């Protein structure tokens, strides 16, 4: 019998990410705070879960066959996960990203063999130049291809309902009182929230939106207000449309954060906890603090903050002193 302990490939390592105490940076807030560190996935982000779940489903249904082509829109992380899976499974991968994606992310996608199309971020979602429309066109023109369509794919939400939500519930022994998670496609927060609310409807779910996005205004009023839109730098947070994967019925509140405070928070987390986190992790921590200012946590609060990805994705952005100074007027 083979006694060597090993995995067939790194996809066997997706999920089962740790909760890590944030006690060192909690400051004056009451309660206990934990980061769900998704950078421990093999592709260094929560998007491994989504990508693998959708690809397995497509394979099972015969929609993706040997030699097939994966097409998707991505801020970078889903693309990396898909490119990683494509490399292992033998598929071709074509990705449309916005020019807001860091060069690090784009280089990583190409290093894994993906074909990358960079599209303007500041155009309307239905503009032919938008990464949504570019991906749709590539899918139409490419035989034997599937379009992942994470923004409107219910499997995106289901992936986190089946894995991340259950993990958080079990890791906190059912004691979680608050979840703080960013909303980009909406799949991560919606899937986790749906699972947690089924276990305990009293769990408070706080969504994080970007200054420059229309998600919070839509959540608060039901109005899609395009006047809310303006360019911003945070990737994978907020949106210029309402994703179908976003289930607002399981979210209690949204908090808006901006580029500057999120960048500073990410750097603080890295320096003070050793968790080398990404831009949206900083955003989530800022939102946690802002929520506490309005509705203070209690001494018995158990707060889980989802840290979606790894800081290595942002070496040319928030971890570059030059970028911080030029783009956000911050002296690193």
C-alpha positions in Angstrom: 0.0 0.0 0.0 1.2 3.5 -0.9 2.0 5.2 2.4 3.1 8.5 0.8 0.8 11.3 2.0 0.0 13.6 -0.9 -2.8 15.3 -3.0 -3.5 14.5 -6.6 -3.4 18.2 -7.3 -3.8 21.5 -5.5 -7.6 21.7 -6.2 -7.9 19.2 -3.3 -6.7 22.1 -1.0 -9.7 24.4 -1.8 -11.6 25.4 1.2 -11.2 24.7 5.0 -9.5 28.1 5.5 -8.7 29.2 9.0 -10.2 31.7 11.4 -7.5 33.9 12.8 -7.9 36.2 15.8 -7.7 40.0 15.1 -7.2 40.8 18.8 -4.0 42.8 18.1 -5.9 45.5 16.0 -9.3 45.5 17.7 -8.5 48.6 19.7 -11.5 49.9 21.7 -14.2 47.7 20.2 -16.0 45.2 22.4 -16.4 41.5 21.5 -14.1 39.0 19.7 -13.1 39.4 16.1 -11.8 36.9 13.7 -10.6 37.0 10.1 -11.7 34.2 7.7 -8.4 34.2 5.8 -9.3 33.0 2.3 -5.7 33.6 1.1 -5.1 30.0 2.4 -6.9 28.6 -0.6 -4.3 27.4 -3.3 -5.2 30.3 -5.6 -4.9 32.7 -2.7 -8.5 33.9 -2.7 -12.2 33.0 -1.9 -12.8 32.7 -5.6 -11.2 29.3 -5.8 -14.4 28.0 -4.2 -16.7 29.7 -6.8 -14.6 28.7 -9.8 -14.2 25.0 -8.8 -17.8 24.6 -8.0 -19.0 26.1 -11.3 -16.4 24.1 -13.3 -17.3 20.8 -11.6 -21.0 21.5 -12.3 -20.3 22.3 -16.0 -18.3 19.1 -16.4 -21.0 17.0 -14.7 -23.6 18.4 -17.1 -21.4 17.9 -20.2 -21.2 21.7 -20.8 -17.4 21.6 -20.5 -15.6 18.8 -22.3 -12.0 18.0 -23.0 -10.3 20.8 -25.1 -13.1 23.2 -24.0 -12.7 26.9 -23.4 -13.5 28.8 -20.2 -14.5 32.5 -20.7 -15.1 35.0 -17.9 -15.2 38.5 -16.7 -13.0 39.1 -13.6 -11.4 41.7 -11.4 -8.5 39.2 -11.3 -9.2 36.7 -8.5 -11.8 34.6 -10.2 -9.7 34.7 -13.3 -6.7 33.4 -11.5 -8.8 30.5 -10.0 -10.2 29.6 -13.4 -6.8 29.8 -15.0 -5.4 27.5 -12.3 -8.2 25.0 -12.9 -7.8 25.3 -16.6 -4.1 24.5 -16.4 -4.8 21.4 -14.3 -7.8 20.2 -16.2 -6.4 21.0 -19.7 -8.8 23.7 -20.8 -8.1 27.0 -22.6 -8.9 30.1 -20.5 -9.9 33.5 -21.9 -10.5 36.4 -19.5 -11.8 39.9 -19.7 -10.5 42.2 -17.0 -10.8 45.9 -16.4 -7.9 48.3 -16.5 -8.5 48.8 -12.7 -6.9 45.3 -12.2 -3.4 45.5 -10.8 -0.6 44.6 -13.2 0.4 41.9 -10.7 -3.0 40.2 -11.2 -2.8 40.4 -15.0 0.8 39.1 -15.1 -0.3 36.1 -12.8 -3.2 35.3 -15.2 -0.9 35.2 -18.2 1.7 33.2 -16.2 -0.9 30.4 -15.8 -1.5 30.4 -19.6 -4.7 32.5 -19.7 -5.5 34.9 -22.6 -6.3 38.3 -21.1 -8.3 41.1 -22.6 -8.0 44.4 -20.7 -11.1 46.6 -20.9 -11.9 50.1 -19.6 -13.5 50.2 -16.2 -15.2 53.5 -16.5 -17.7 52.6 -19.3 -21.3 51.5 -18.8 -22.0 47.8 -18.2 -23.8 47.6 -21.6 -21.0 49.4 -23.5 -19.5 47.1 -26.1 -16.1 47.9 -24.6 -17.1 46.8 -21.1 -15.6 43.6 -19.8 -19.1 42.1 -19.5 -19.8 42.7 -23.2 -16.3 41.7 -24.4 -16.6 38.4 -22.5 -20.0 37.7 -24.0 -18.7 38.4 -27.5 -15.7 36.1 -27.0 -18.0 33.4 -25.8 -20.3 33.8 -28.9 -17.4 33.7 -31.2 -15.5 30.8 -29.6 -16.6 27.2 -30.3 -16.9 24.7 -27.4 -16.7 27.5 -24.8 -18.6 28.2 -21.6 -19.2 31.6 -20.1 -18.9 31.4 -16.3 -21.0 34.6 -15.8 -20.2 34.8 -12.1 -22.3 38.0 -11.6 -25.5 36.2 -12.5 -24.7 32.6 -11.8 -26.6 31.1 -8.9 -23.7 28.5 -8.5 -21.5 31.4 -7.3 -23.7 31.9 -4.3 -24.2 28.1 -3.8 -20.5 27.5 -3.6 -20.3 29.7 -0.5 -23.5 28.4 1.0 -22.2 24.8 0.7 -18.6 25.5 2.0 -17.7 28.9 3.5 -20.9 29.4 5.4 -20.8 26.0 6.9 -17.1 26.3 7.8 -17.7 29.6 9.6 -20.7 28.2 11.6 -18.7 25.2 12.6 -15.5 27.1 13.4 -17.4 29.5 15.7 -19.3 26.6 17.3 -22.5 28.3 16.2 -21.7 31.4 18.3 -21.2 33.9 15.5 -23.2 37.1 16.0 -22.0 39.2 13.1 -20.6 38.6 9.6 -18.8 41.3 7.7 -18.1 40.6 4.0 -17.5 42.6 0.9 -19.9 42.5 -2.1 -18.6 42.4 -5.6 -20.4 39.7 -7.5 -22.5 39.3 -4.3 -21.9 35.5 -4.3 -19.6 35.2 -1.3 -21.7 37.3 1.1 -25.0 36.0 -0.1 -24.0 32.3 0.1 -22.4 32.6 3.6 -25.3 34.8 4.9 -27.9 32.4 3.6 -26.3 29.5 5.4 -25.8 31.4 8.7 -29.3 32.8 8.7 -30.7 29.3 8.3 -28.9 28.2 11.4 -29.6 31.4 13.3 -31.8 34.2 11.9 -30.4 36.6 14.5 -26.9 36.7 12.9 -26.3 40.2 11.6 -24.8 40.4 8.1 -23.0 43.6 7.2 -22.1 44.1 3.6 -19.3 46.3 2.4 -19.7 48.6 -0.6 -17.3 51.0 -2.3 -17.6 54.7 -2.6 -18.3 55.0 -6.3 -20.5 51.9 -6.4 -24.4 51.9 -6.5 -25.0 48.7 -4.4 -25.6 50.4 -1.0 -28.0 53.0 -2.5 -29.9 50.2 -4.2 -30.0 48.2 -1.0 -31.3 51.2 1.0 -33.8 52.6 -1.5 -34.4 50.0 -4.3 -33.2 52.6 -6.7 -30.5 52.0 -9.3 -28.9 55.5 -9.1 -26.2 55.9 -11.7 -25.3 59.3 -10.1 -23.6 57.2 -7.3 -21.0 56.0 -9.8 -17.6 57.4 -10.1 -14.1 55.8 -10.7 -12.4 54.2 -7.7 -9.4 51.9 -7.2 -10.6 49.0 -5.0 -10.9 45.9 -7.1 -13.6 43.3 -6.6 -15.8 45.5 -4.4 -19.0 47.3 -5.4 -20.4 47.4 -8.9 -22.0 49.6 -11.6 -24.9 47.2 -11.9 -26.9 44.9 -9.6 -25.5 41.4 -9.8 -28.0 38.5 -9.9 -25.8 36.6 -7.5 -26.5 39.2 -4.8 -29.3 38.2 -2.4 -30.2 41.4 -0.5 -32.8 39.5 1.6 -30.1 37.9 3.8 -28.1 41.1 4.3 -29.0 43.5 7.2 -27.0 46.6 6.3 -24.4 48.0 3.9 -21.4 50.2 4.9 -19.5 52.2 2.3 -15.8 52.6 2.4 -13.3 54.5 0.3 -10.0 53.8 -1.5 -7.8 55.7 1.0 -9.1 54.3 4.3 -9.2 50.7 2.9 -5.6 50.9 1.6 -4.4 52.2 5.0 -6.3 49.5 6.8 -4.8 46.7 4.7 -1.3 48.0 5.4 -2.1 48.2 9.1 -3.4 44.7 9.2 -0.3 43.4 7.4 2.1 45.2 9.7 0.4 44.5 13.0 -1.0 41.0 12.5 1.4 39.5 9.9 -1.7 38.6 7.7 -0.5 39.9 4.3 -4.0 40.8 3.1 -5.5 42.4 0.0 -7.3 45.6 -0.7 -10.8 44.3 0.1 -9.6 42.9 3.4 -8.7 46.4 4.4 -12.1 47.5 3.2 -13.9 44.9 5.3 -12.0 45.9 8.4 -12.8 49.6 7.9 -16.5 48.7 7.5 -16.3 46.7 10.7 -15.0 49.8 12.6 -17.6 52.1 10.9 -20.4 49.7 11.9 -19.2 49.7 15.5 -19.3 53.5 15.6 -23.0 53.5 14.6 -24.1 50.2 16.4 -21.4 49.2 19.0 -20.6 45.5 19.3 -21.4 43.9 22.7 -18.9 42.2 24.9 -20.3 38.8 23.8 -20.2 39.6 20.1 -18.5 37.1 17.9 -17.6 38.9 14.7 -16.2 37.1 11.6 -14.7 39.4 8.9 -14.0 37.7 5.5 -10.5 38.6 4.2 -11.0 37.6 0.5 -7.4 37.5 -0.9 -3.7 37.9 -0.5 -1.6 41.0 -0.5 0.8 39.7 -3.2 -2.0 40.7 -5.7 -1.4 44.4 -4.9 2.4 44.9 -4.8 2.1 47.6 -7.5 -0.9 49.2 -5.8 -1.5 49.5 -2.1 1.8 48.0 -1.1 3.7 50.4 -3.4 4.6 53.7 -1.6 4.9 55.4 -5.0 1.4 54.3 -6.0 -0.1 55.4 -2.7 1.4 58.8 -3.1 0.5 59.3 -6.7 -3.1 57.9 -6.6 -4.2 58.5 -3.0 -1.9 61.3 -1.8 -0.7 59.0 1.0 2.9 59.0 2.2 3.7 55.4 2.8 
